[in-house]
Amino acid sequence: MPKKHLCKDCDKWYGQEDDEYGPCMYKNFRKEKRYVTYGYHECDEVKELERQVKLWKERGSEGSRSPTSTPPSP
């Protein structure tokens, strides 16, 4: 990854800035015992983040299957 990705920067981390600790959804989903992480910890979910980016790019490259605008009225 080009720059450090901290837990607090992730949309799957639900900590509070004041507490500095919070649960990581990836770790919690896998039922890890230590799913609470420190917000300023460098993310160790690199494989999961790369998978999410790949899915996002694939979805962006697909054409739209439904029209986004209404057809002209008669």
C-alpha positions, 0 to 999 in steps of 0.5 A: 500500500502506498501510504500507511493505513491506520485503523482509525482511517478504515470504514470497518473500524468503529472506535471513538477518537476519544477512546482511541480503541475500537472494534475492527469488523474484519477481525470480529467477523472472523471471531478473533478473540482480540478484535478491539484495536488501537486507532493509531495502529497500522492496519494489518488487514492488507489482504482484506483491503486489497480484496475490497479495492479489487471488488470496487474497481471491478464494480466500477468497470462494469456497465450499468445494467439499468438506466439512470435517467428517465426516458423522455416523455411523449 
